[in-house]
Amino acid sequence: MAPTGSPPDPQHAQYAYLAKLGAVGGEIGCLTLIIVLAAVFGGIWLDRLLGTKPVIMLILVLGSAPLSLFLTFLLATRAVKDINPPIPPGGKSHLGKEEEDW
């Protein structure tokens, strides 16, 4: 572990950044899967209850797509605000571009 007075290890910062990106991707993937499965099983249950075969299930599954996209957008915008890319000493980002002060 680095002493408290020394700068953070750039490689450790990059691993932390990539871990955060992976966590966001996993969160979005799991949320989408849960929404679609809830729509399918809820639609099947309602179709059996009301005797409408696949009508309600199809409506719920098709309706789950825009909901999933909207929630993906919200999670991604939140993640962009929370995740800052690591900038190693020297003022250059991991993309090789210099950071500018706005």
Backbone torsions as a table, in degrees:
resi	resn	phi	psi	omega
1	MET	NA	141.0	-176.9
2	ALA	-77.3	145.1	175.6
3	PRO	-61.2	158.6	-175.4
4	THR	-66.6	-24.8	-177.9
5	GLY	-85.3	-13.7	-176.5
6	SER	-88.1	155.7	179.5
7	PRO	-68.9	155.8	-179.8
8	PRO	-67.2	150.7	179.2
9	ASP	-68.4	123.3	-178.8
10	PRO	-61.2	-33.8	-179.5
11	GLN	-69.0	-38.4	176.7
12	HIS	-64.1	-40.5	178.8
13	ALA	-64.0	-37.7	179.2
14	GLN	-68.2	-40.8	177.3
15	TYR	-63.1	-40.6	178.5
16	ALA	-64.0	-40.7	178.6
17	TYR	-62.8	-46.7	179.6
18	LEU	-66.5	-34.8	177.1
19	ALA	-65.1	-39.8	177.9
20	LYS	-65.4	-41.0	177.8
21	LEU	-63.7	-41.4	177.7
22	GLY	-64.6	-37.5	178.3
23	ALA	-65.0	-40.0	178.5
24	VAL	-65.3	-42.4	178.1
25	GLY	-62.9	-41.2	177.6
26	GLY	-66.4	-39.1	179.0
27	GLU	-63.3	-44.2	179.7
28	ILE	-66.2	-42.1	179.6
29	GLY	-63.8	-43.9	179.4
30	CYS	-66.6	-40.3	179.0
31	LEU	-62.7	-43.2	178.7
32	THR	-62.7	-43.6	179.1
33	LEU	-62.3	-42.7	179.7
34	ILE	-64.0	-42.3	-179.5
35	ILE	-64.3	-45.5	-178.5
36	VAL	-66.8	-43.9	178.8
37	LEU	-64.2	-39.1	176.9
38	ALA	-63.7	-39.0	178.5
39	ALA	-66.3	-42.5	-179.3
40	VAL	-65.5	-54.3	-176.2
41	PHE	-70.2	-35.3	174.7
42	GLY	-66.1	-38.9	177.9
43	GLY	-67.1	-40.9	177.3
44	ILE	-63.1	-43.6	179.6
45	TRP	-63.0	-45.5	179.5
46	LEU	-66.8	-37.0	177.4
47	ASP	-63.6	-40.8	177.2
48	ARG	-67.0	-39.9	-178.3
49	LEU	-66.7	-41.5	-175.7
50	LEU	-98.5	-7.9	178.9
51	GLY	70.5	36.0	-177.5
52	THR	-111.1	26.2	-178.9
53	LYS	37.2	-122.3	-169.9
54	PRO	-91.7	6.3	-171.3
55	VAL	-63.5	-53.1	-176.2
56	ILE	-67.5	-38.6	178.8
57	MET	-61.3	-45.0	179.1
58	LEU	-62.3	-41.3	178.8
59	ILE	-62.8	-43.8	-179.9
60	LEU	-67.5	-40.1	179.7
61	VAL	-66.5	-43.6	177.8
62	LEU	-66.8	-32.5	177.1
63	GLY	-74.8	-23.0	-179.4
64	SER	-73.3	-23.3	-179.6
65	ALA	-64.2	-51.7	177.9
66	PRO	-63.8	-36.0	177.9
67	LEU	-63.2	-43.5	179.0
68	SER	-63.9	-42.0	177.7
69	LEU	-63.8	-41.2	179.9
70	PHE	-64.6	-45.2	179.1
71	LEU	-67.7	-33.4	175.1
72	THR	-62.7	-42.6	177.7
73	PHE	-61.0	-44.7	179.9
74	LEU	-63.7	-43.9	179.3
75	LEU	-65.5	-38.8	-179.3
76	ALA	-68.5	-40.8	178.4
77	THR	-67.0	-36.7	176.3
78	ARG	-64.8	-40.5	-178.6
79	ALA	-66.9	-37.0	179.5
80	VAL	-64.2	-36.8	178.2
81	LYS	-70.4	-34.3	-175.7
82	ASP	-83.3	-30.5	-174.4
83	ILE	-99.5	120.4	174.6
84	ASN	-109.2	128.8	179.8
85	PRO	-65.5	144.4	-179.2
86	PRO	-69.6	137.8	176.9
87	ILE	-115.8	110.3	-179.8
88	PRO	-70.0	164.4	178.2
89	PRO	-57.7	139.9	-178.8
90	GLY	114.8	-9.3	174.8
91	GLY	83.4	8.4	178.7
92	LYS	-106.4	138.8	178.6
93	SER	-79.3	177.8	-179.8
94	HIS	-68.3	-10.6	178.1
95	LEU	-91.4	-3.4	178.4
96	GLY	87.2	6.0	179.1
97	LYS	-99.7	147.7	176.5
98	GLU	-79.1	140.7	177.9
99	GLU	-78.3	136.0	-180.0
100	GLU	-108.9	143.2	173.1
101	ASP	-86.2	128.5	-179.3
102	TRP	-88.7	NA	NA
